Amino acid sequence: MKIVVCIKEVFNSDDVKIDKKTKNIDRRGAELFINPYDLNAVELALELKEKFGAETYAITMGIPSAESSLRECLAMGIDKGILLTDRALAGSDTIATSLALTEAIRKYVPDCDLILCGKHAIDAETSIVGPAIAERLGIAQLTYVDELVSIEAGKVIVKKAAENGDLEVEAKLPAMLSVTGEVNKPRYMDLKNIRVAVSSEIEVVDIAKLNLSAEDVGVPGSPTVVGEMHMVERAAGACRMLSGSTVDIARKIAELAKAAK
Ligand SMILES: Cc1cc2nc3c(=O)[nH]c(=O)nc-3n(C[C@H](O)[C@H](O)[C@H](O)COP(=O)(O)OP(=O)(O)OC[C@H]3O[C@@H](n4cnc5c(N)ncnc54)[C@H](O)[C@@H]3O)c2cc1C
């Protein structure tokens, strides 16, 4: 079994500014770390590695220093890191990001059984990248997975929360799973693995290696247009606690919202 985990380096939204002219996010000075849900995906891959002897890969598309996040995954127990980095990738939206990641998976792990992603990245929060990779590869996608029930005989069964309780869903392998924070508790880095992680080779990939051109990715390959961006201001006013049954509270919220219009 081969498992690819997609990890993204994110920033704390309190640490970034928005460039009013370009409407781009100015991340200079922001501390980068692995998206928390992607650590749940890494943990799931490691649990499957322990159970089935799976070969595990972590892949990220990011700036050259994202190599350190891949080494963090290796120190947790992942076998191989793939860093997709190229100036041409800057400004990629979800369409271009998913294209580059898909081509990297096609080239470096063409026979992978499982692609694991986080349910969303905590900075842009679109939840599009995982499903878009699945769509491009023509494989099944199970999103917002809270529990992996089983994986055998070419199929995977998962549990996810639904309005009326838990839902069990199954799909044929290969499949893409996007996981929530409920799926497990990520482990810490292991001292023995840290030594290996420091000296392991990371596969560094540019767009030429993926047969992509600068027109396919980055700003030219990104149809998303950011119309407006605003910093959310904290609303002034005191907190008001509502009591009563769920229906009463819902009714009161609706009345208050109507009155506030
Ligand atoms: C309004 C807006 C403005 C933006 N402006 C900019 C900008 O100015 N500059 C800029 O660089 N970006 C910008 N972005 C972000 C960029 O478009 C997204 O970060 C990127 O396409 C991934 O989408 P996401 O973060 O929503 O990931 P999601 O779809 O929420 O991520 C889900 C999962 O997909 C995987 N994944 C996502 N991205 C990666 C990755 N890079 N590598 C590996 N795995 C990944 C992870 O497993 C992650 O948990 C902007 C996004 C929006 C919505």
The ligand as an SDF file (V2000), in Angstrom:
LIG
                    3D

 53 58  0  0  0  0  0  0  0  0999 V2000
   -9.4090   35.0820   -1.1710 C   0  0  0  0  0  0  0  0  0  0  0  0
   -8.1130   34.3500   -1.2710 C   0  0  0  0  0  0  0  0  0  0  0  0
   -6.9270   35.0480   -1.5050 C   0  0  0  0  0  0  0  0  0  0  0  0
   -5.7160   34.3680   -1.5860 C   0  0  0  0  0  0  0  0  0  0  0  0
   -4.5950   35.0730   -1.8170 N   0  0  0  0  0  0  0  0  0  0  0  0
   -3.4100   34.4200   -1.8740 C   0  0  0  0  0  0  0  0  0  0  0  0
   -2.2110   35.1430   -2.0860 C   0  0  0  0  0  0  0  0  0  0  0  0
   -2.2130   36.3240   -2.2170 O   0  0  0  0  0  0  0  0  0  0  0  0
   -1.0410   34.4460   -2.1130 N   0  0  0  0  0  0  0  0  0  0  0  0
   -1.0220   33.0920   -1.9460 C   0  0  0  0  0  0  0  0  0  0  0  0
    0.0500   32.4920   -1.9890 O   0  0  0  0  0  0  0  0  0  0  0  0
   -2.1340   32.3890   -1.7300 N   0  0  0  0  0  0  0  0  0  0  0  0
   -3.3280   33.0110   -1.6890 C   0  0  0  0  0  0  0  0  0  0  0  0
   -4.4590   32.3170   -1.4740 N   0  0  0  0  0  0  0  0  0  0  0  0
   -4.3480   30.9340   -1.1120 C   0  0  0  0  0  0  0  0  0  0  0  0
   -4.3070   29.9070   -2.1870 C   0  0  0  0  0  0  0  0  0  0  0  0
   -5.2180   30.1180   -3.2010 O   0  0  0  0  0  0  0  0  0  0  0  0
   -4.6290   28.6370   -1.4370 C   0  0  0  0  0  0  0  0  0  0  0  0
   -3.8760   28.6240   -0.2610 O   0  0  0  0  0  0  0  0  0  0  0  0
   -4.2640   27.3720   -2.1160 C   0  0  0  0  0  0  0  0  0  0  0  0
   -4.7530   27.2960   -3.4090 O   0  0  0  0  0  0  0  0  0  0  0  0
   -4.7870   26.1760   -1.3130 C   0  0  0  0  0  0  0  0  0  0  0  0
   -6.1480   26.3670   -0.9760 O   0  0  0  0  0  0  0  0  0  0  0  0
   -6.6000   26.2990    0.5500 P   0  0  0  0  0  0  0  0  0  0  0  0
   -5.5460   26.9040    1.3700 O   0  0  0  0  0  0  0  0  0  0  0  0
   -7.9660   26.8360    0.6450 O   0  0  0  0  0  0  0  0  0  0  0  0
   -6.5720   24.7470    0.8310 O   0  0  0  0  0  0  0  0  0  0  0  0
   -7.7600   23.7340    1.2020 P   0  0  0  0  0  0  0  0  0  0  0  0
   -8.4200   23.2950   -0.0440 O   0  0  0  0  0  0  0  0  0  0  0  0
   -8.6160   24.2790    2.3100 O   0  0  0  0  0  0  0  0  0  0  0  0
   -6.8010   22.5920    1.7490 O   0  0  0  0  0  0  0  0  0  0  0  0
   -7.2660   21.2990    1.9840 C   0  0  0  0  0  0  0  0  0  0  0  0
   -6.0920   20.3680    2.0580 C   0  0  0  0  0  0  0  0  0  0  0  0
   -5.4300   20.3080    0.7850 O   0  0  0  0  0  0  0  0  0  0  0  0
   -4.0210   20.1190    0.9780 C   0  0  0  0  0  0  0  0  0  0  0  0
   -3.3020   21.2850    0.4580 N   0  0  0  0  0  0  0  0  0  0  0  0
   -3.7610   22.5380    0.2330 C   0  0  0  0  0  0  0  0  0  0  0  0
   -2.7750   23.3230   -0.2420 N   0  0  0  0  0  0  0  0  0  0  0  0
   -1.6630   22.5510   -0.3090 C   0  0  0  0  0  0  0  0  0  0  0  0
   -0.3000   22.7740   -0.6980 C   0  0  0  0  0  0  0  0  0  0  0  0
    0.1240   23.9630   -1.1100 N   0  0  0  0  0  0  0  0  0  0  0  0
    0.5670   21.7460   -0.6460 N   0  0  0  0  0  0  0  0  0  0  0  0
    0.1680   20.5110   -0.2200 C   0  0  0  0  0  0  0  0  0  0  0  0
   -1.0930   20.2460    0.1820 N   0  0  0  0  0  0  0  0  0  0  0  0
   -1.9920   21.2470    0.1280 C   0  0  0  0  0  0  0  0  0  0  0  0
   -3.8250   19.9830    2.4950 C   0  0  0  0  0  0  0  0  0  0  0  0
   -3.9450   18.6340    2.8520 O   0  0  0  0  0  0  0  0  0  0  0  0
   -5.0120   20.7650    3.0530 C   0  0  0  0  0  0  0  0  0  0  0  0
   -5.3650   20.3920    4.3740 O   0  0  0  0  0  0  0  0  0  0  0  0
   -5.6870   32.9710   -1.4110 C   0  0  0  0  0  0  0  0  0  0  0  0
   -6.8750   32.2800   -1.1860 C   0  0  0  0  0  0  0  0  0  0  0  0
   -8.0780   32.9560   -1.1290 C   0  0  0  0  0  0  0  0  0  0  0  0
   -9.3550   32.1830   -0.8920 C   0  0  0  0  0  0  0  0  0  0  0  0
  1  2  1  0
  2  3  1  0
  2 52  2  0
  3  4  2  0
  4  5  1  0
  4 50  1  0
  5  6  2  0
  6  7  1  0
  6 13  1  0
  7  8  2  0
  7  9  1  0
  9 10  1  0
 10 11  2  0
 10 12  1  0
 12 13  2  0
 13 14  1  0
 14 15  1  0
 14 50  1  0
 15 16  1  0
 16 17  1  0
 16 18  1  0
 18 19  1  0
 18 20  1  0
 20 21  1  0
 20 22  1  0
 22 23  1  0
 23 24  1  0
 24 25  2  0
 24 26  1  0
 24 27  1  0
 27 28  1  0
 28 29  2  0
 28 30  1  0
 28 31  1  0
 31 32  1  0
 32 33  1  0
 33 34  1  0
 33 48  1  0
 34 35  1  0
 35 36  1  0
 35 46  1  0
 36 37  1  0
 36 45  1  0
 37 38  2  0
 38 39  1  0
 39 40  1  0
 39 45  2  0
 40 41  1  0
 40 42  2  0
 42 43  1  0
 43 44  2  0
 44 45  1  0
 46 47  1  0
 46 48  1  0
 48 49  1  0
 50 51  2  0
 51 52  1  0
 52 53  1  0
M  END
$$$$
